[in-house]
Amino acid sequence: MSYSDDSLKKAAETKEWLERKINELEIELNSLQDTLAVVNSVLKSSSFQPAHTITKSNSMVNQGSLSSNSYRKSCNVCQVEIEMRKIDDRWGAYILDSDERHKCDNDE
């Protein structure tokens, strides 16, 4: 089977274009993977909380209630322990054993 000079030239040009495109995409993929690693690192260091740091509210435990309407955790911004409470389908951050809302730089 014989190909014309024109089709061989076109195939060679297509091969060069494909090789350049693959190289460009490999460079972009490496850049995206590096960026993803940075984002993962930031998320891990700033927002991850081990399960053992989240505890039920002492008042709810003392009352024998296992309600899922409140729990304690560390504030992601200022690292103080706060109580998350669900009131009317909305969650809010409160100072422990208080009705006062928790406020920090992030208005959490």
C-alpha positions in Angstrom: 0.0 0.0 0.0 1.5 3.3 -1.1 0.6 6.8 0.2 1.0 10.0 -1.8 3.7 12.5 -0.8 0.9 14.9 0.2 -0.7 12.4 2.6 2.8 11.5 4.1 3.5 15.2 4.6 0.2 15.7 6.3 0.7 12.7 8.5 4.2 14.0 9.6 2.7 17.4 10.4 -0.1 15.8 12.4 2.5 13.7 14.3 4.5 16.8 15.2 1.3 18.7 16.2 0.3 15.7 18.4 3.7 15.5 20.1 3.7 19.2 20.8 0.1 19.0 22.2 1.0 16.0 24.4 4.0 17.9 25.8 1.9 21.0 26.5 -0.7 18.9 28.2 1.9 17.1 30.3 3.3 20.5 31.5 -0.2 21.7 32.3 -1.0 18.4 34.1 2.1 18.8 36.3 1.2 22.4 37.1 -2.4 21.3 38.0 -1.0 18.5 40.2 1.3 20.9 42.0 -1.5 23.4 42.6 -3.7 20.7 43.9 -1.0 19.6 46.3 -0.8 23.2 47.7 -4.6 23.4 48.0 -4.7 20.1 49.8 -2.0 21.2 52.2 -3.8 24.4 53.0 -7.1 22.6 53.6 -5.4 20.0 55.7 -3.6 22.5 57.9 -6.5 25.0 58.3 -9.8 23.1 58.3 -9.2 19.5 59.1 -10.4 18.4 62.5 -9.8 14.9 63.9 -12.9 13.2 65.1 -11.6 13.0 68.7 -11.7 16.8 68.9 -15.4 17.0 68.3 -17.5 16.2 71.4 -21.1 16.5 72.4 -22.1 19.4 74.5 -21.6 18.6 78.2 -25.0 20.0 79.1 -26.7 17.6 76.5 -24.6 14.7 77.7 -25.4 15.5 81.4 -29.1 15.6 80.5 -28.8 12.2 78.9 -29.8 13.6 75.5 -28.1 12.4 72.4 -29.5 15.2 70.3 -27.7 16.1 67.1 -28.5 19.8 67.6 -25.2 20.8 69.2 -21.6 19.7 69.5 -18.3 21.2 70.6 -15.4 21.8 68.3 -12.4 24.1 67.9 -12.9 27.3 65.9 -11.0 27.0 62.6 -9.9 30.6 62.8 -9.0 31.4 66.4 -8.6 27.7 67.7 -10.8 28.3 70.9 -13.4 25.7 71.8 -16.9 26.7 70.7 -20.3 25.1 70.7 -22.1 24.6 67.4 -25.9 24.8 67.9 -28.7 24.1 65.4 -31.6 26.4 65.9 -34.5 26.4 63.3 -32.4 24.5 60.8 -29.5 26.9 61.0 -26.2 26.3 62.6 -24.4 28.9 64.7 -21.3 29.1 66.7 -21.6 30.0 70.4 -19.3 30.6 73.4 -19.3 27.5 75.6 -22.2 27.4 78.1 -23.5 30.8 77.0 -26.2 32.2 74.7 -23.6 34.6 73.3 -22.5 34.1 69.7 -18.9 33.3 69.0 -17.1 36.1 67.1 -13.6 36.1 65.7 -11.8 37.5 62.7 -13.8 35.2 60.4 -17.2 36.1 62.0 -17.7 32.4 62.6 
